[in-house]
Amino acid sequence: MFKVFSRAIVMLMLLGSFSACSSRSTGAGRAFYYWKTGNYSLDRAELGYLRDQKIQKLYVKFFDVSTDPVLGPVPLSKTDLHIWDYEYSYESDSIFRDEMTHLEIIPVVYLKNEVFLNVTHGCLDTLADNITFLVSKYYNNMGNRERPDFREIQLDCDWTSKTSGNYFYLLRKMKEASRKTISCTLRLYPYKYREKTGVPPADRAVLMCYNLLSPMANDDKNSILDNHELESYLEHAGKYPVPLDVALPVFSWMEVFQNNQFAGIIHPKAHELDSILRPLKPFWYEVTADRELDKLYLRAGDKVKAESVTAETIRGATALLKKYLPADSSRTVILFSLDNDYLSGFDHETLSGFFSDFIH
């Protein structure tokens, strides 16, 4: 009987040890960015991604802030997204509609760097109040269903050492004005060279792991995500003073150059331009006939750099992030962005893996 009792004790200890290990293994939070401009309701495909990937947060760009010579900082490019106004036609959709009330919406405001040049603190005080007011107004207009209030506002800005003082001032004023969690985006350069660019006074920061290179200066590399470039910023950087979430790209684009000058970005659907593009070298094509697309007029002779990101590249980036960033059970992984034109290139298991690969 003693042997049986001892064996039971050992089994309980092993189970307890396994349970303790399991409790330390935490999965990353799952989120998407939503970055469209104009009046939108989520379509069935987008709702399906939210449901199937068990998405907990949706970071929605509410508007941009630019600067006007007379008016100063002004909002523009508003996103009028009606999250809760989707017409549900099936019983299963009705169930999902109720689940959608638990989806956390994080308003995002993009601020051009020029906003913080030659601006007074008084103007930034007013800007903080205006952003807080507009975010609340637009959030309340998203739909009439009962829903929780938003808890966080994210500011997105490519600040520099010249503008960091004013930008950081605005972050502090936003905290005072909104009384919300304030997060901000963090590019890889200020992440690595924090002594030069400063550390933003935010509650959290999102490390933006894409758009790493100049497309022309590095014409033989993928400017969206190159893992050798990513590692050069991550290694030796050390622990960042602000808790970090991470953003990874699942988008593609074509960058158009006219007379070797950047002319704009287009997002054509698959094969939409195949008939008028002649391959030149990896990534690069020449336009062979005139065509208007995405409000950009392509002319014969224009050069186009077509870039996308493979699942293998994203998994490689994830491995680097796990190698160099300290584990954080509160970390959120955000994919850019919720758009069927991008996401249809990945199957369900692959997309889910982009999140689950962060399990520690």
N, C-alpha and C positions, 0 to 999 in steps of 0.2 A: 504494500500500500504506500509505503514511503517513496518507492521508486516512481509509482504512478503520480503521486503528489508532486515529486520533484520535477518529473517530466512536464506536468501541467504548469508549474511555476516557470520553467524554462520557456515553454511556448508562450505564456503570457508576456514574459520579458521580451521575447522576439517580436511579438505582435505590437507591444508598446513601443519598441525601438523602431519598427517599420512605420507605425502610426506617426511617431515624432518626425521621422524623416519625411513622410508624406506631407506633414503640416508645414514643413519648411520649403517644400517644392511649390512654388506659386506661379501661376500663369499670368501673362501680361494682360492688361485691359485691352479691349478690342474697340477700335474706333476708325472712322473715316473722316477725311475732309470733304466738304461739299463746297465747290468753288465756282458755281455758275452765277451769271449776272442776268437779272431780269425776273420775270414772273414765272414761277415754277411750282408744280406739285410733284411729289415723288411718283414715278411710274411703277408699274408692277415689277419690272426687273430690278429697280433700285430697292424697292421694298423687300424683294426676295433676298437680295444680298444682306440687308440688315437682319432679316430673320434667320437665314441659313447660317450666317457667320456669327450669330449671337452677339451682334454689335451692341455695345453699352453706351457709346457716346458718338455724337455727330457734331464735328466742328464746322460750323456754317459761317462762311464769310458774309457778314451783314452789309458792309459797305467799305469803300476806300475813303481815305482822307488825303486830299491834295491841298495845294496852297494857291490862293488867288491874290493878285497884286493889290486889290482893294479890300476884299473881304477877309483875307487871311486864310487860315485852315478851313476847308469846306468839305463836307461829305459828298461823295458821288458814287456811281456804279453800284447802286443798291441791289441786293439780292432779295427778291420778294418771294420767299419759299413758304408754301402752305403745307406744313408738315401734317397737320391733323385734319385736312380737308379732303383727303383722298376718297373717291367713291368706291366703296367696298361692295362687290357684287356677290360674293360667295360667303357661306357661313364661316369657312376657315379664315377668310379675310377679316370678318367681323371680330373673330377672336384675336387676330393679329393687331387689329385696330386698337383694341383694349391694351394689348402689350405695348403698343407704341407710346402710350402715355408715360411709360417708364423709361423711354429712351431719353437720355440726358442730352440736351442741346447746349453746346458751348458757342456763344456768339464770338466771332472773330472780326477784328477791324484791322484792315491793312493801311498803314501810314507810310506815305512816301518819305524818303529820307530828307527831302528838301523842306518838309514841314518844320524841321527842327533847326534850320539855318536862319539866323537873324530874327529870332522870335523871343518875345519877353515872357517871363514867368507869369505875368498877368494874363497874357494870351493863352498860355498853356493851362492855367487854372480854368479859364472859360472853356477850353477845348475838352478838358476832363469832364466838366459838367455836361457839355453838349453830347459827348460820346455816351455817357451814362444814360442820359435822357433818351437819346435815339435808340440805343440798344434795347432799353425797356419797351419803348413804343413799338419797335419792329417785332420784338419777341411776342408781345401781346397780340399782334396782328397776324401771327402765323396760323392761327386756327382757333375755333371757338370751343374746342373740347377742354374739359377740365384737365389740367396738367400742372406739374410742379414748377415752381419758379426756377429760373436759371441760377446756378451757384458760382459760375466762373465767367470771366471775360478774358479773351486772349487778344493781345496786341501783336501784330506782325509788322516788323520793320527791319530793313537792312541798315541798321545804324552803323556809324563809323566813329572813329576816335574824335572827330570834329563835332559830331552831333550827339554823342553819348550823354553828355551832361544834361542837355535839354530833354532827351528821350527818357532818361532815368528819372528826371524830375516828373515827367508826365506819368510814368508808371506809379510813382509814389502818390501823386494826386488822384490817380484813378482808384487806388486802394481806398483813399479817404472818401472820395465821392460816391463810389459804388458799394463799398463795404462787402465786396465779393472777393473770391479768390482771383488773383490777377496772375495770369501766365503770359509768357511771351515766346516768340520763336527765337531760335539761336542758330545762326549759320556756323559752319565749321571753322571759319577764320577767327571770329571772336571767341569761339570755344577754345581753340588752341592758344591764341595770343591774348588771353584775358588780361594780362598785365598791361597791355597796350590799349585795348579797347574797353576794358572795364567789365564788371559783372553786373548784370541788370538786377535791380531790387524787386524781383518778382517772387511769387510763391513757388512757381515751377517754370521750367523752360522746356521747349520742345527742340531737340537737336534735329535739324533739317538735313537729312542725309541724301540730298540730291541737288542738281544744278551746281556741280562742283567745279566745272571747267568752262572756260570761254570756248564756244563752238568753233570759232575761226582760228584762234591761237593754238588750239589743240584739235586740228581738223581730222586727225586719225584716231581720236578717242571719243568715247560716248560721254558727252557733256552732262547727261542726266545722272548717271551713276557709273563711276569707275572705281573699283575697289582698291586698286593701288593708291589712288589719290586719297580715298577715304581713310586708308590706314595711315597715310602720312600725317593726317590731322589727329587721328586718335592716339597713336602711340606716343608715349612720353608726356601726354597732356596732364595726367594725374586726375584725381577726383575733382569734379566741378563743385563749387560752393552752393549751387542751387540744385534741388532735385530735378532729374531729367526724365522726360518722356522722349520718344523717338518717332520720327516720321520717315517713311520709306515710299519710294515712287512706284506706282503701277501704271503710269501714264506713258503715252507716246506723243510725239509731235514732229512737225517738219518746220525747220527754220529756213526762211527764204532770204536770199541775198541777191541784191540787184546792184550791178557794178561794184561787187565786192563789199557792199554796204548792207548791214542788216536791215531788212525791210519789214519783217513781221513773222509771226508764228501762225501756222494753220494746223488744224486737227482734222484731216480728212478721214472718212471712213475707209475701211479696207478696200483696196483696188480702185479707189475713186480717181486717182491720178495716174494709174499704171500706164495708160495709153499715151501720156504726154511726157513721161520721164525717161530719160536715157541714162543708164548707169555709167558713172565715171570711175569711181573707186569706192572702197568700203565707206558707207554712210552717205556718199555724195551722188547727186543726180543733176542732170541738166534738163531744163524745161524745153520741150521741142515745139510747143504750140501755145498760143495765148489762151488763158482760162481765168475766169473770176471765181474765187472760192474764199469763203469766210471774210468777205468784204475786202479781200486783197486781190489785186489784179496781177496775175502771173504773166510774164512776157517771155517769149521764146529767147533762150540764152540765159535766163535767170538760173542761179544755182540753188539747190535745195539740199539741206542736210537732214536726213530722216533718221530719227533715233527712237528707240524703245528699250525696255528693260526686260531681260529674261528672268524666269524664276530662279535659274542657277545663280545669276548675279545678285538677286535679292537675298538668297540663302547665304551667299558669301558675305554680303554686308552684315547680315544678322550674326554670323559667326564672329566677325570682327567686333561688333558692338558688344557681344557677350564676353569677348576676350578682354576688352579694354574698359568697359563701363562696370562699375560695381553693381552687384545684384540689388534690385529695388522691387519689393513686393507691390509697391503702389504704381509702378511704371505702366504707362499706357503706350501701346503701339498704334500709330495712326497711319493709315494708307492714304496716299493722295492719288486719285480721289474717287468718290462715289460717282461713277459714270459707266454705264453699260458698254460704251464704245471702248473703254479701256479694260474693264474687268472681264469682258467676254473672252479675252485671250487666255484666261486662267480658269482651270476647272475648280470645283468646290474644294477638293482636298488640297490643292496647291495654295489657294487663297487662305484656307484655314491654317496651313503650315506656316505662313508668314507670321501669324500670331503665336501659334503654339511652339514655334522654334525658340521663343524667348523663355520657355519654362526652365526654371533653375532647379 
